[in-house]
């Protein structure tokens, strides 16, 4: 049984349709089912074919990527859509809009190298996203068996070798993917599934903390699916919310600034892309800038550093969280892990648990676009609560008040 993802490639450029198609075909876990040169044709293809994933160009004539995405989500909400962005100011704005409209993630079109190197660059990023989609497709909550050996073999063939600095958000995910598929053909009894096991293993309680009596700072981490999740959480906080929030959202340069500007128009709290020397203030959300790490200093200001990627990403939640553990040693910290691929943030929360009074909440599996980052925290025994996204903002307010 050959379980491969069937992909629809949508791009008005014949050259890029070919590059994207070759990038997909290079993967062992996906095939190009069909292509389309504009949004209208893409919608026809979706009515005619059984498609698992759509690769959608941001800028197209007749029906652009945003309009096409909205129509896909209206009629085919279960199909993940990965945007293909050209970058730049306009590309960043449109792509952030696409994420807020329900796109799973995006890939930047390379602006360097020849056609072959561009294809390989895109293929590496697609492999990581496809792997997670494939696992989500066949590792369904409540399912009694793991995917077939063939499916797992396809997933574990992914091999990432390039410099991690070139890709901003997905490299570390394969650690998790390979762990998940170590014993692909084993039947798992109901009481031994990961979500059941974590309720019984002693390690699940090793870092548990009683509910805090208020908090001094809130730290958040998000990746794939994060922009929508962050917006929903922040909207629920309301204008009365008075605690400082520090966020790492995996995005490249410019995109975090655009995201901060979008978010500031939608929520009541102050929102700002962090800059060197910014003070940590109550009622303000500071977002780590894309392509840099954000750290907290002992005087409760932030510094922006150009150090190497951690967990294959930059900014990295682990870097921020560890700095908070030092600056806020002994103080009350609420750590929030939202949807995202990989395991960034887990070790940082471990450091927070050791150095601070840290209460940790994770987004529930059923409401996560990608359950990777919350799962990593959950399975490390570092989560004190799993919370549905619709309740996350309210729960943050309650914990901040000591309830």
C-alpha positions as CSV (number, residue, x, y, z in Angstrom):
1,X,0.0,0.0,0.0
2,X,1.7,3.2,-1.2
3,X,0.5,6.1,0.9
4,X,1.9,9.3,-0.6
5,X,0.4,12.8,-0.3
6,X,-1.2,14.0,-3.5
7,X,-0.2,17.6,-4.2
8,X,-1.8,20.3,-6.2
9,X,0.8,22.9,-7.4
10,X,-0.7,26.4,-8.2
11,X,1.6,29.0,-9.7
12,X,1.1,31.3,-12.7
13,X,4.8,31.0,-13.7
14,X,5.5,27.9,-15.8
15,X,9.1,28.0,-14.5
16,X,8.1,27.9,-10.9
17,X,5.4,25.3,-11.5
18,X,8.2,23.1,-12.8
19,X,10.5,23.9,-9.9
20,X,7.8,23.2,-7.4
21,X,6.7,20.0,-9.2
22,X,10.3,18.7,-9.2
23,X,10.7,19.7,-5.6
24,X,7.6,17.6,-4.7
25,X,8.7,14.7,-6.8
26,X,12.1,14.7,-5.2
27,X,10.3,13.8,-2.0
28,X,9.6,10.1,-1.2
29,X,6.4,11.0,0.6
30,X,4.5,13.1,-1.9
31,X,3.6,13.2,-5.6
32,X,2.2,15.9,-7.9
33,X,-1.3,14.9,-8.7
34,X,-2.0,18.0,-10.9
35,X,-1.0,21.6,-11.5
36,X,-2.9,24.9,-12.1
37,X,-1.8,28.3,-13.5
38,X,-4.3,30.3,-11.6
39,X,-6.8,30.2,-8.7
40,X,-9.9,29.5,-10.8
41,X,-8.3,26.4,-12.3
42,X,-7.1,25.3,-8.9
43,X,-10.6,25.3,-7.5
44,X,-11.8,23.2,-10.5
45,X,-9.0,20.7,-9.8
46,X,-10.1,20.4,-6.2
47,X,-13.6,19.6,-7.3
48,X,-12.3,16.9,-9.7
49,X,-9.5,15.3,-7.8
50,X,-8.8,13.9,-4.3
51,X,-6.0,16.3,-3.1
52,X,-4.1,16.1,0.2
53,X,-2.0,19.3,0.0
54,X,-2.1,22.5,-2.0
55,X,1.0,24.6,-2.8
56,X,-0.3,28.0,-3.6
57,X,1.5,31.0,-5.0
58,X,0.8,34.3,-3.2
59,X,0.7,36.5,-6.3
60,X,-1.3,35.4,-9.3
61,X,-3.4,37.2,-12.0
62,X,-7.2,36.8,-12.2
63,X,-7.6,35.3,-8.7
64,X,-4.7,35.9,-6.3
65,X,-3.5,33.6,-3.6
66,X,-5.5,35.2,-0.8
67,X,-8.8,35.0,-2.7
68,X,-8.0,31.4,-3.8
69,X,-7.1,30.4,-0.2
70,X,-10.4,31.8,1.2
71,X,-12.4,29.8,-1.4
72,X,-10.4,26.6,-0.6
73,X,-11.0,27.1,3.1
74,X,-14.8,27.6,2.4
75,X,-15.2,24.3,0.6
76,X,-12.2,22.2,1.5
77,X,-11.2,23.3,5.0
78,X,-9.5,19.9,5.7
79,X,-6.9,20.4,3.0
80,X,-3.6,22.0,4.2
81,X,-2.5,24.9,2.1
82,X,1.2,25.9,2.0
83,X,1.8,29.4,0.5
84,X,4.7,30.1,-1.8
85,X,5.9,33.6,-1.1
86,X,8.3,35.9,-3.0
87,X,9.3,37.7,0.1
88,X,9.8,41.5,0.3
89,X,7.4,44.0,1.9
90,X,4.4,43.1,-0.2
91,X,5.1,39.4,0.0
92,X,5.4,39.5,3.7
93,X,2.2,41.5,4.2
94,X,0.3,39.1,1.9
95,X,1.7,36.0,3.4
96,X,0.9,37.1,6.9
97,X,-2.6,37.8,5.7
98,X,-2.7,34.2,4.3
99,X,-1.6,32.7,7.6
100,X,-4.4,34.6,9.3
101,X,-6.8,33.3,6.7
102,X,-5.9,29.7,7.5
103,X,-2.8,28.8,5.5
104,X,-0.9,26.1,7.3
105,X,2.5,27.6,6.6
106,X,4.6,29.2,3.9
107,X,7.9,28.8,2.0
108,X,9.9,31.6,0.5
109,X,11.0,31.4,-3.1
110,X,14.8,31.5,-3.1
111,X,16.4,34.6,-4.5
112,X,19.8,33.0,-5.0
113,X,21.4,30.2,-6.9
114,X,20.4,28.3,-10.0
115,X,17.2,26.4,-10.8
116,X,18.6,23.1,-9.4
117,X,19.8,24.6,-6.1
118,X,16.4,26.5,-5.7
119,X,14.5,23.2,-6.3
120,X,16.6,21.4,-3.7
121,X,16.2,24.2,-1.2
122,X,12.4,24.1,-1.6
123,X,12.3,20.3,-1.5
124,X,14.0,20.2,1.9
125,X,11.5,22.5,3.4
126,X,8.5,20.7,1.7
127,X,9.8,17.3,3.0
128,X,9.6,18.6,6.6
129,X,6.1,19.9,6.2
130,X,4.9,16.9,4.2
131,X,6.3,14.6,6.9
132,X,4.2,16.3,9.6
133,X,1.1,16.3,7.3
134,X,1.5,12.6,6.6
135,X,1.8,11.8,10.3
136,X,-1.2,13.9,11.2
137,X,-3.1,12.2,8.4
138,X,-2.4,8.6,9.6
139,X,-1.7,9.1,13.4
140,X,-5.3,10.1,14.1
141,X,-6.3,10.6,17.8
142,X,-8.1,7.5,18.9
143,X,-6.7,5.3,16.2
144,X,-5.5,2.0,17.5
145,X,-2.6,1.4,15.2
146,X,0.3,3.3,13.9
147,X,0.8,3.9,10.1
148,X,2.0,1.0,8.0
149,X,5.7,0.2,7.8
150,X,5.7,1.7,4.3
151,X,4.3,5.0,5.4
152,X,6.8,5.2,8.3
153,X,9.6,4.3,6.0
154,X,8.7,7.1,3.6
155,X,8.7,9.6,6.5
156,X,12.0,8.6,8.0
157,X,13.8,8.8,4.7
158,X,13.9,12.6,4.9
159,X,17.5,13.8,5.3
160,X,18.4,17.4,6.1
161,X,22.0,18.2,5.6
162,X,22.3,21.9,4.7
163,X,23.3,24.8,6.9
164,X,20.4,25.4,9.3
165,X,20.7,29.2,8.8
166,X,19.1,29.0,5.4
167,X,15.7,27.7,6.6
168,X,14.1,29.6,9.4
169,X,11.5,27.4,11.0
170,X,11.3,23.7,10.3
171,X,14.7,21.9,10.6
172,X,14.3,20.3,14.0
173,X,11.0,18.8,13.3
174,X,12.5,15.6,11.9
175,X,13.8,14.6,15.4
176,X,10.2,14.3,16.5
177,X,9.1,12.6,13.3
178,X,11.7,9.9,13.5
179,X,10.9,9.3,17.2
180,X,7.2,8.9,16.4
181,X,7.9,6.3,13.7
182,X,10.5,4.1,15.5
183,X,8.1,1.2,15.8
184,X,5.7,1.9,13.0
185,X,3.8,-1.3,12.8
186,X,3.1,-1.9,16.5
187,X,-0.5,-2.0,17.7
188,X,-0.9,0.4,20.6
189,X,-3.6,-0.5,23.2
190,X,-5.9,2.3,24.2
191,X,-4.3,2.7,27.6
192,X,-0.8,2.9,26.2
193,X,-1.3,5.7,23.7
194,X,1.0,8.8,24.4
195,X,-1.9,10.9,25.7
196,X,-2.8,8.1,28.2
197,X,0.8,7.2,29.1
198,X,1.7,10.8,30.1
199,X,-1.1,10.6,32.7
200,X,0.5,7.6,34.5
201,X,4.3,7.9,34.1
202,X,6.0,9.3,37.2
203,X,8.0,11.7,35.0
204,X,4.8,13.5,34.1
205,X,4.7,14.8,37.6
206,X,8.4,15.5,38.1
207,X,8.1,19.2,37.3
208,X,4.5,19.9,38.3
209,X,3.8,23.1,40.1
210,X,0.8,24.3,42.1
211,X,-1.1,27.2,40.6
212,X,0.7,30.5,40.9
213,X,-0.5,33.4,42.9
214,X,-0.2,35.7,40.0
215,X,2.6,36.0,37.5
216,X,5.5,38.4,36.9
217,X,5.9,37.7,33.1
218,X,4.4,35.5,30.4
219,X,6.5,33.8,27.8
220,X,5.1,32.2,24.7
221,X,6.3,30.0,21.8
222,X,4.6,29.3,18.5
223,X,5.5,28.1,15.0
224,X,3.2,26.5,12.3
225,X,-0.3,27.8,12.9
226,X,1.0,30.3,15.4
227,X,-0.2,33.6,13.9
228,X,-3.9,32.7,14.2
229,X,-3.4,31.1,17.6
230,X,-1.6,34.2,18.9
231,X,-4.2,36.5,17.6
232,X,-7.0,34.5,19.2
233,X,-5.2,34.4,22.5
234,X,-4.4,38.1,22.5
235,X,-8.0,39.1,21.6
236,X,-9.3,37.2,24.6
237,X,-6.9,39.0,27.0
238,X,-8.7,42.4,26.6
239,X,-7.5,45.9,27.3
240,X,-7.4,45.4,31.0
241,X,-4.7,42.8,30.8
242,X,-1.6,44.2,32.6
243,X,1.1,41.5,32.4
244,X,4.2,41.6,30.1
245,X,4.3,39.0,27.4
246,X,7.4,37.9,25.4
247,X,6.7,35.8,22.2
248,X,8.9,33.8,19.9
249,X,7.0,33.1,16.7
250,X,9.1,31.3,14.1
251,X,9.2,33.6,11.1
252,X,11.9,35.1,8.9
253,X,13.0,38.8,8.9
254,X,10.4,41.4,8.0
255,X,7.6,38.9,8.6
256,X,7.6,39.3,12.3
257,X,7.4,43.1,11.9
258,X,4.5,42.8,9.6
259,X,2.8,40.3,11.9
260,X,3.3,42.7,14.9
261,X,1.7,45.5,12.9
262,X,-1.3,43.3,11.9
263,X,-1.7,42.1,15.4
264,X,-1.5,45.6,17.0
265,X,-4.6,46.6,14.9
266,X,-6.6,43.6,16.0
267,X,-6.0,43.4,19.8
268,X,-6.3,45.7,22.8
269,X,-2.9,45.1,24.3
270,X,0.2,46.9,23.0
271,X,2.1,44.8,20.4
272,X,5.7,45.6,19.2
273,X,8.5,43.8,17.4
274,X,11.2,43.9,19.9
275,X,14.2,46.2,19.5
276,X,17.5,46.4,21.4
277,X,17.0,47.9,24.8
278,X,13.2,47.7,24.9
279,X,11.8,47.6,28.4
280,X,9.6,44.7,29.5
281,X,6.3,46.5,30.4
282,X,3.0,45.4,31.7
283,X,0.2,45.1,29.1
284,X,2.7,44.9,26.2
285,X,3.6,42.0,23.9
286,X,7.2,42.0,22.5
287,X,7.7,39.7,19.5
288,X,11.2,38.4,18.8
289,X,12.4,39.7,15.4
290,X,12.8,37.2,12.6
291,X,16.4,36.2,12.0
292,X,17.6,37.1,15.5
293,X,17.4,35.8,19.0
294,X,15.7,37.8,21.8
295,X,17.1,37.6,25.3
296,X,16.1,39.2,28.6
297,X,18.7,41.1,30.7
298,X,18.9,41.3,34.5
299,X,17.5,44.9,34.3
300,X,14.4,43.5,32.5
301,X,15.2,45.0,29.2
302,X,15.7,42.9,26.0
303,X,18.7,42.4,23.8
304,X,18.6,41.3,20.2
305,X,21.5,39.0,19.2
306,X,22.8,37.5,16.0
307,X,24.0,34.2,17.5
308,X,23.8,30.9,15.7
309,X,20.4,29.2,15.3
310,X,19.2,26.9,18.1
311,X,17.1,23.9,17.3
312,X,17.6,25.0,13.7
313,X,15.6,28.2,14.3
314,X,16.2,31.9,14.8
315,X,14.6,33.3,16.9
316,X,14.4,30.3,19.2
317,X,12.1,30.0,22.2
318,X,14.8,28.0,24.1
319,X,17.1,31.0,23.9
320,X,14.5,33.4,25.2
321,X,13.2,31.0,27.9
322,X,16.7,30.3,29.3
323,X,17.4,34.0,29.5
324,X,14.1,34.6,31.4
325,X,15.1,31.8,33.8
326,X,18.2,33.8,34.6
327,X,16.7,37.2,34.8
328,X,13.5,36.1,36.6
329,X,15.1,33.5,39.0
330,X,12.7,32.8,41.8
331,X,10.0,34.8,40.3
332,X,6.6,33.7,38.9
333,X,6.6,32.9,35.2
334,X,3.8,31.5,33.0
335,X,5.1,29.6,30.0
336,X,2.6,29.1,27.1
337,X,3.4,26.7,24.2
338,X,1.2,27.0,21.2
339,X,0.9,25.1,17.9
340,X,4.1,24.4,16.0
341,X,6.4,21.9,14.5
342,X,9.5,20.6,16.3
343,X,10.5,20.8,20.0
344,X,11.7,24.4,20.4
345,X,10.9,25.6,23.9
346,X,11.0,22.3,25.7
347,X,14.4,22.7,27.2
348,X,13.8,26.4,27.9
349,X,10.7,25.4,30.0
350,X,12.8,22.9,31.8
351,X,15.2,25.7,32.7
352,X,12.3,27.9,33.8
353,X,10.9,25.1,36.0
354,X,14.3,24.7,37.7
355,X,15.1,28.4,38.3
356,X,11.7,30.0,38.7
357,X,8.2,29.4,39.9
358,X,7.1,28.4,36.4
359,X,3.6,27.2,35.5
360,X,3.4,25.7,32.0
361,X,0.4,25.4,29.8
362,X,0.2,23.8,26.3
363,X,-2.3,24.0,23.5
364,X,-4.3,20.9,23.2
365,X,-3.7,18.4,20.4
366,X,-7.2,18.7,19.0
367,X,-6.9,22.5,18.5
368,X,-3.3,22.6,17.3
369,X,-2.5,22.9,13.6
370,X,0.7,21.0,14.4
371,X,1.0,19.4,17.8
372,X,4.8,19.1,17.7
373,X,5.9,21.8,20.1
374,X,3.1,21.2,22.6
375,X,3.5,17.5,22.4
376,X,7.2,17.8,23.2
377,X,6.5,19.8,26.3
378,X,3.6,17.4,27.3
379,X,5.7,14.3,26.8
380,X,8.6,15.7,28.7
381,X,6.3,16.1,31.8
382,X,6.7,19.8,31.7
383,X,3.1,20.8,31.1
384,X,0.8,21.6,34.0
385,X,-2.3,22.0,31.9
386,X,-3.4,21.2,28.3
387,X,-5.8,23.9,27.1
388,X,-8.0,24.3,24.0
389,X,-7.2,27.3,22.0
390,X,-10.6,28.9,22.5
391,X,-10.0,28.8,26.3
392,X,-6.3,29.8,26.2
393,X,-6.7,33.6,26.6
394,X,-9.2,33.2,29.4
395,X,-7.0,30.7,31.2
396,X,-4.0,33.0,30.9
397,X,-6.0,35.8,32.6
398,X,-7.1,33.4,35.3
399,X,-3.6,32.2,36.1
400,X,-2.3,35.7,36.0
401,X,-4.8,36.5,38.8
402,X,-3.8,33.4,40.8
403,X,-6.9,31.4,39.9
